């Protein structure tokens, strides 16, 4: 354990990525033993789930004792919880605020971006506050809880023939183990809440059943709908990922599920209010989430192409003056954005830097704004496709999550805790390959640990996204071939 804690971050990240090789072999072996002709009985599936839970608990318990190597987020979690427990507002006060000086300890020195208030939703901050007495162990315990809940939920969602593969695939997934009980990322618990919401989805009416049974099923569906809303709201309050359920529910045929989706959207907006309305009490009027949405960028794929394309188009259209776009006279579309409350001159490069003169602006500033807007629009189009090309809730959510990750300007490894269980339930592999390749994100971490310099080589993220797109294309080709062979066989 000591050796692992002292290893360079790149070695640990490479080890996690390499662990996907034996992991893939295990999944392949479990897939062969769980083919439809040997579909396990309910008791056998329950036994496999229990064994997977015991295994996840044992491995997670070991990882609880190890220090975080690849991420310092759990120090922010602990700090935010301590601030709330002390009666302060973590959305208004950043860690370096003088008003919070009395709360500082050794862990405070490990906080990244101490100049910004928290970006985490209120349910997460409340959970951190409740676990303040156990320090850095608190977030790791939440990560372990999320892993165990994911094993249970995935076992319920997977087809009977693949329960063992899905259960052990979740319990032994290198990303879920690394980002959950090792690094304590709240994303694992939030993803578990999303999976539990999918488990609770109503099964629909049963035709031909006696009236008493139908009334019982209607009551059961109401209870299930309430559970969907509850778990979706918890996921949103932990990391906003519950909002991904909204288009899935709105696209459902059930009117009750549409109401659940609409009410979940309202609950999500209310839970986001502290993130978007509360401002920085000591430095500026913008929330931490606002800084994240406008400034953060890394491990991006399609978004990087969008930004570079817009930057070149802007330079070609308006030209450069002292290295900046000359917007005199100001374009009408820019005036329209300003009237809509969108300030393209906002501090995309950080709160300490003065905005440029009104008639001169860096190309990248406008390019980022346009690229982010375009990526959001494309994500909305994918969400709209759920209404045009309906599918099951799990597959629909997978479609939406995959598109969001490929379009996102910022992609951290722990974000994929939402995609991994969906892949195991759907029996797909592209997301699992994504989970292995995403650890290229930690390549600059050695230099950061030595001298606090973050220098990203863009080739790594580019190759990662190409690899994932190739996997998706191969999956689509294989699915098309399977459908074609099935049609020919039926004829």
Protein Blocks (a to p, Z undefined) as FASTA:
>chain_A
ZZmmmpcfklmmmmmmmmmmmmmmmmmmmmmmmgfklcccfklmmmmmmmmmmmmmmmmm
mmmmpccfkbcklmmmmmmmmmmmnopafklpcfklmklmmmpcfklmmpghklbccfbd
fklmmmmmmmmmnommlmmmmmmmmmmmmmmmmmmmpcfklmmmmmmmmmmmmklmmmmm
mnopaklmmmmmmmmmmmmpcebjaehiafklmmmmmmmmmmmmmmmmmmmmmmmmmnop
mmmmmmmmmmpmblklmmmmmmmmmmmmmmmmmmmmpccfklmmcdfklmmmmmggchia
klmmmmmmmmmmmmmmnopaehiacfbdcdfklmmmmmnopafkbcfkojkbccddfkbc
cfklmmmmmmmmmmmmmmmmmmmmmmmmgcdfklmmmmmmmmmmmmpmbdcfklmmmmmm
mmmmnopaklmmmmmmmmmmmmmmmmmmmnopacddfklmmmmmmmmmmmmmmmmmmmmm
mmmmmmmmmZZ
